[in-house]
Amino acid sequence: MKSINFPKDVPMSGRVKVCLNLVKSQEIKKKIVVDIGSSFGWLEKELVKLKPKKIIGVEMDKNAIAFSKKNVKGAKFLVGDALSLPIPKNYADIAILFDVIEHVPKKTETKALSEINRILKQGGTLLFSTPNSHFFSNLFDIAWFFGHRHYSKKSVSEMLKKSGFKIIKSERRGSILSSCYLSWFYISKRITGNSQPRNFFLEKLDDQGYEKSGITDIFVVAEKISN
């Protein structure tokens, strides 16, 4: 398995910083945390510093799992997907689903959220993010034209409610410039083959766009209230 295309570190700015801060807003010390769609383990690398009881990353990409196991110490990584998690029922205190729901097969979103509900303890917390559906965030996201799904706050709320969750906090962040940065990032990856292209000027603008309410992404804290 080749893992050389995965970066060892990612800049903690913009959407990534908001996601990390969302986790930090929870008391995760001595908690069991499961990150669904852990990719190459960038979040786990940060979260092990907070000393959770256990952190498990679940990812479909076997190459990403191999890289994560080599690059991140103190976390466990398992091959799996959001529709069938290799985790016992009522196991986790906190489940993380950052920018994953838009990638599960269409019309299986509620099934995926119900599967996450299954692995959470009663009263457990779901930390969630997904692209927001807005005229400008859609227009400036090149991937949207090729089927990358965006959701409204209402549709996210309905999906979570059907899956046994109660929303504790929901907000939208990211400016139009953040959407433009994302398109630049996609294009640069395709052209250069670099999995983590950098442009410090655009990163700064992107980061500023996430410092307050916006249009690009939805971030949610939800609680499991029923099976």
MOKARA-V725280 format. One line per field, one symbol per residue. ss: DSSP state (h for helix, s for strand, l for the rest). burial: 1 if it has 24 or more other C-alpha atoms within 12 Angstrom, else 0. A space follows every 10 residues. Layout:
# MOKARA-V725280
ss: ???
burial: ???
This chain:
# MOKARA-V725280
ss: llllllllll lllhhhhhhh hhhhllllsl lsssssllll lhhhhhhhhh lslssssssl lhhhhhhhhh hllllssssl sllsllllll lsssssssll hhhlllllhh hhhhhhhhhs ssssssssss ssllhhhhhl lhhhhhllll slhhhhhhhh hhllssssss sssllhhhhh hhhhhhhhhh hhlllllllh hhhhhhhhhl llslllssss sssslll
burial: 0000010100 1011111111 1110010100 1111111111 1111111101 0101111111 1011111110 1101111111 1111111001 1111111111 1111000011 1111111111 1111111111 1111011111 1011000111 1110011011 1011111001 1111111111 1111110000 0000011000 0010111111 1001111111 1111101
